[in-house]
């Protein structure tokens, strides 16, 4: 049944206000409509979306549940309820609502997409494989919808097939170049794989497309932190090398001449580290640099920069050590100041290696599971 024109006009205006981040202006429009038509299920779903966008998640779920109970044959209400349940971590209820939506209208690709995320939320090899099949059906039903390819990319990421995920996100962007979800998904893929520096332009585009989207801002902040750590990893290595070089010079040359040579050696190394940091930061997008500046007071950001500063102090201490052959003196402070950043670098390298191995195992696991499924006779 086609909704009356006033509902269409109101719905279009509400969706526009939600898209530009103004849920408090959108909600009164729906509330006025519901005052005259309290059983309008479309309006109830819109009100649920307004409550969700305004951060009132419990109210959003309550309104969506009321809409689904009022019109149990209406798939939109169940789809909205499923999305809200999934976002709040109520996976079992979200999966049930997604199943209902898909059973009511199996030809609507949006029902397939909410089922994809319900299955991904449930996790497990079987569910992720089912999500892969669901997203294939969504693409078949709506080959021009970029969200179908974003969902495909998300499924491929869960299976550690990062090349396929990138291809899917790029297809989404080919259909909708300014889509914030596709942009942020591709940026998050790169950042999550350790390519935070190359992800910076994508992050800038994501923030420009959705400056008020909290999930985009959080993802951009995480990627900015990862970029800072990557930059300071290299800078720390340069500073550690400067420390060791200064220590070696002092061990070989005694007296003022040794101090002077060690200071010059340490200074050259530290100047190289500073130049590298400056060069790499300037290569980042403006929004990424802004996020780094805004968050430098946070420990996870500050520690990245502190490693370089601590190692620089150690290099200076080694250079001016009055007793280079002794075991005490400034070495008591300089050795830990060099060792601790180096240990952090080793831990990060270990984590990177473990992550790469786990991705290889996951990729192989899903490949084996797919071959077994193909070899199993279907009923």
C-alpha positions in Angstrom: 0.0 0.0 0.0 1.4 3.4 -1.0 1.8 5.8 1.9 0.0 9.1 1.7 1.9 12.1 0.3 2.3 13.9 3.7 4.0 10.8 5.1 6.3 10.7 2.1 7.2 14.4 2.5 7.8 14.1 6.2 9.9 10.9 5.8 12.1 12.5 3.2 12.7 15.6 5.4 13.4 13.4 8.4 15.9 11.3 6.5 17.6 14.5 5.3 17.9 15.9 8.8 19.3 12.6 10.0 21.8 12.5 7.2 23.2 15.9 8.2 23.3 15.0 11.9 20.2 16.9 13.2 18.2 14.2 15.0 16.8 16.7 17.5 15.2 18.6 14.7 13.9 15.5 12.9 12.2 13.8 15.9 9.5 16.5 16.5 8.4 16.1 12.9 7.7 12.4 13.4 6.2 13.0 16.8 3.6 15.4 15.4 2.7 12.9 12.7 2.4 10.1 15.3 0.1 12.3 17.4 -2.4 12.0 14.6 -1.5 8.6 13.4 -0.2 6.6 16.4 -0.2 3.3 14.6 1.8 4.4 11.5 4.6 1.8 11.4 6.7 3.8 9.0 6.7 6.8 11.3 7.5 4.6 14.3 10.6 3.2 12.4 11.6 6.8 11.6 11.2 7.8 15.3 13.3 4.8 16.3 16.0 6.1 13.9 15.8 9.6 15.4 16.1 8.2 18.9 19.1 6.1 17.9 20.8 9.0 16.1 20.3 11.1 19.2 22.0 8.6 21.5 18.8 7.3 23.1 19.4 3.7 22.3 17.0 2.1 24.7 14.2 4.3 23.5 15.1 3.5 19.9 14.9 -0.3 20.6 11.6 0.2 22.5 10.0 2.1 19.6 11.3 -0.4 17.0 10.0 -3.3 19.1 6.6 -1.6 19.3 6.5 -1.2 15.5 7.4 -4.8 15.0 4.7 -6.0 17.4 2.2 -3.6 15.9 2.8 -4.9 12.3 4.5 -8.3 12.5 4.2 -8.7 8.8 6.2 -5.5 8.1 9.8 -6.3 7.3 11.2 -2.8 7.8 10.3 -2.8 11.5 12.1 -6.1 12.0 15.1 -4.9 10.0 15.3 -1.7 12.1 15.0 -3.8 15.3 17.7 -6.2 14.1 20.1 -3.4 13.4 19.6 -1.8 16.8 20.0 -5.1 18.6 23.2 -5.8 16.8 24.6 -2.4 17.6 23.9 -2.8 21.3 25.5 -6.3 21.4 22.2 -8.3 21.7 23.3 -10.6 18.9 20.8 -13.5 19.5 17.8 -11.1 19.4 19.3 -9.2 16.4 19.8 -12.5 14.5 16.2 -13.5 15.2 14.8 -10.2 14.0 17.0 -10.4 10.9 15.7 -13.9 10.1 12.1 -12.6 10.4 12.8 -9.6 8.1 14.4 -11.9 5.5 11.5 -14.5 5.7 8.9 -11.7 5.2 10.6 -10.3 2.1 13.4 -12.5 0.7 13.7 -10.3 -2.4 14.7 -7.1 -0.5 18.5 -7.0 -0.5 18.5 -4.8 2.6 17.1 -7.7 4.6 20.0 -9.8 3.3 22.5 -7.1 4.4 21.2 -7.0 8.0 21.4 -10.8 8.0 25.0 -10.5 6.9 25.9 -8.4 10.0 23.8 -10.5 12.3 25.8 -13.6 11.2 29.1 -11.8 11.5 28.1 -10.7 15.0 27.3 -14.3 15.9 30.7 -15.4 14.7 31.9 -18.9 14.0 33.0 -20.5 10.8 29.5 -21.6 9.8 28.0 -18.2 10.4 30.7 -16.3 8.6 30.4 -18.7 5.6 26.6 -18.1 5.7 27.3 -14.3 5.7 29.4 -14.8 2.6 26.5 -16.5 0.9 24.0 -13.8 2.1 26.2 -11.0 0.8 26.5 -12.7 -2.6 22.7 -12.8 -2.8 22.5 -9.2 -1.8 24.8 -8.2 -4.6 22.7 -10.3 -7.0 19.5 -8.5 -5.8 21.0 -5.0 -5.9 24.2 -4.9 -8.0 24.1 -1.1 -8.0 23.9 -0.6 -4.2 27.3 0.3 -2.8 26.3 -1.0 0.6 26.2 -4.5 -0.8 29.9 -4.2 -1.7 30.8 -2.6 1.7 29.2 -5.7 3.3 31.1 -8.0 1.0 34.3 -6.2 2.1 33.4 -6.6 5.7 32.8 -10.4 5.2 36.1 -10.8 3.3 38.0 -9.0 6.1 36.6 -11.4 8.7 38.0 -14.2 6.6 41.4 -12.3 6.3 41.0 -12.0 2.5 42.3 -8.5 2.5 42.8 -8.2 -1.3 39.2 -9.3 -2.0 38.0 -6.9 0.7 39.9 -4.0 -0.9 38.4 -4.8 -4.3 34.9 -4.8 -2.8 35.4 -1.5 -1.0 36.8 0.0 -4.2 33.7 -1.2 -6.2 31.5 0.5 -3.6 33.5 3.7 -4.0 33.2 3.4 -7.8 29.4 3.5 -7.4 29.4 6.2 -4.7 32.8 8.1 -4.5 31.8 10.2 -1.5 30.1 7.5 0.5 31.4 7.9 4.1 30.9 4.2 5.0 32.8 2.9 2.0 35.6 5.5 2.6 36.0 4.7 6.3 35.8 1.0 5.6 38.7 1.1 3.1 40.7 3.4 5.4 40.1 1.1 8.4 41.2 -1.9 6.3 44.5 -0.2 5.6 45.0 1.1 9.1 44.1 -2.3 10.6 46.7 -4.0 8.5 49.4 -1.5 9.6 49.2 0.8 6.7 48.1 3.8 8.7 50.3 6.3 6.8 48.8 5.4 3.4 45.3 5.4 5.0 45.6 9.1 6.0 44.1 10.6 2.8 41.2 8.2 3.0 40.6 9.2 6.6 40.5 12.8 5.6 37.9 12.0 2.9 35.9 10.0 5.5 35.9 12.9 8.0 34.9 15.4 5.2 32.0 13.2 4.2 30.8 12.5 7.7 32.3 15.0 10.2 29.6 14.3 12.8 29.6 10.5 12.6 31.1 9.2 15.9 32.1 5.9 14.5 34.1 7.6 11.7 35.7 10.0 14.2 36.7 7.0 16.5 38.1 5.1 13.5 40.1 8.2 12.3 41.4 8.7 15.8 42.6 5.1 16.1 44.3 5.4 12.7 45.9 8.7 13.6 47.3 7.0 16.7 48.6 4.1 14.6 50.2 6.5 12.2 52.0 8.3 15.1 53.3 5.0 16.4 54.6 3.9 13.0 56.4 7.2 12.5 57.9 7.1 16.0 58.9 3.5 15.5 61.4 4.5 12.8 62.4 7.7 14.7 63.1 5.5 17.8 65.3 3.2 15.8 67.3 6.2 14.5 67.6 7.6 18.1 68.7 4.2 19.5 71.3 4.0 16.7 72.5 7.5 17.7 72.8 6.4 21.3 74.8 3.3 20.5 77.0 5.4 18.1 77.7 8.0 20.9 78.5 5.2 23.3 80.9 3.6 20.8 82.7 6.9 20.2 83.1 7.6 23.9 84.5 4.1 24.4 87.2 4.7 21.7 88.1 8.4 22.3 89.0 9.7 25.7 88.9 13.3 27.1 87.3 16.4 25.7 87.9 15.2 22.1 85.8 12.1 22.8 83.0 14.1 24.3 83.0 16.5 21.3 83.0 13.7 18.8 80.3 11.8 20.7 78.1 14.9 21.0 78.4 15.5 17.2 77.6 11.9 16.5 74.6 11.9 18.7 73.4 15.3 17.4 73.6 14.1 13.8 71.5 11.0 14.6 68.9 12.9 16.6 68.7 15.6 13.9 68.0 12.8 11.5 65.3 11.4 13.7 63.7 14.8 14.1 63.8 15.4 10.3 62.2 12.1 9.7 59.4 12.8 12.1 58.8 16.2 10.6 58.8 14.9 7.1 56.4 12.0 7.8 54.0 14.2 9.8 53.9 16.8 7.0 53.0 14.0 4.6 49.9 13.1 6.6 46.6 14.7 5.8 45.6 17.8 7.7 42.8 16.0 9.7 45.2 13.2 10.7 47.7 15.8 12.0 44.9 17.7 13.8 43.8 14.5 15.5 47.3 13.7 16.6 47.6 17.2 18.1 44.3 17.0 19.8 45.1 13.7 21.5 48.7 14.1 22.5 47.6 14.4 26.1 46.3 10.9 26.0 48.7 8.2 27.3 48.4 6.0 24.1 49.5 9.0 22.0 52.0 10.5 24.4 53.9 7.3 24.9 54.7 7.1 21.2 56.4 10.5 21.2 57.9 9.9 24.7 59.9 6.9 23.4 61.8 9.2 21.0 62.4 11.9 23.6 63.7 9.4 26.2 66.1 7.8 23.7 67.3 11.3 22.7 68.1 12.1 26.3 70.0 8.7 26.5 72.1 9.6 23.5 73.1 12.9 25.1 74.0 11.2 28.3 76.2 8.6 26.5 77.9 11.4 24.7 78.9 13.4 27.8 79.6 10.4 30.0 82.7 11.4 32.0 83.6 7.7 32.6 82.9 5.8 29.4 84.8 2.7 30.6 83.1 2.5 34.0 79.9 0.7 34.9 78.2 3.5 36.9 77.7 7.2 36.4 75.2 8.4 33.8 74.9 4.8 32.4 72.6 4.0 35.2 70.1 6.4 33.6 71.2 6.1 30.0 71.0 2.3 29.6 67.3 2.0 30.7 66.4 5.0 28.6 67.7 3.2 25.5 66.6 -0.3 26.5 63.0 0.4 27.3 62.1 1.9 23.9 64.0 -0.9 22.2 61.9 -3.5 24.2 58.7 -1.7 23.1 59.9 -2.0 19.5 60.5 -5.7 19.9 57.1 -6.2 21.4 55.4 -4.3 18.6 57.4 -6.4 16.0 56.3 -9.6 17.8 52.7 -8.5 17.8 52.9 -7.7 14.1 54.3 -11.1 13.3 51.7 -12.9 15.5 48.9 -11.0 13.8 50.3 -11.9 10.3 50.5 -15.5 11.2 47.0 -15.5 12.7 45.6 -14.0 9.5 47.4 -16.6 7.4 45.8 -19.4 9.5 42.4 -17.8 9.4 42.6 -17.4 5.6 43.6 -21.0 5.2 40.9 -22.2 7.6 38.1 -20.6 5.6 39.6 -21.9 2.3 39.5 -25.4 3.7 36.0 -24.9 5.1 34.8 -23.7 1.7 36.3 -26.7 -0.1 34.7 -29.1 2.4 31.3 -27.3 1.9 31.6 -27.7 -1.9 32.5 -31.4 -1.6 29.6 -32.1 0.7 26.4 -33.2 -1.2 23.6 -30.7 -0.7 20.2 -31.8 0.3 
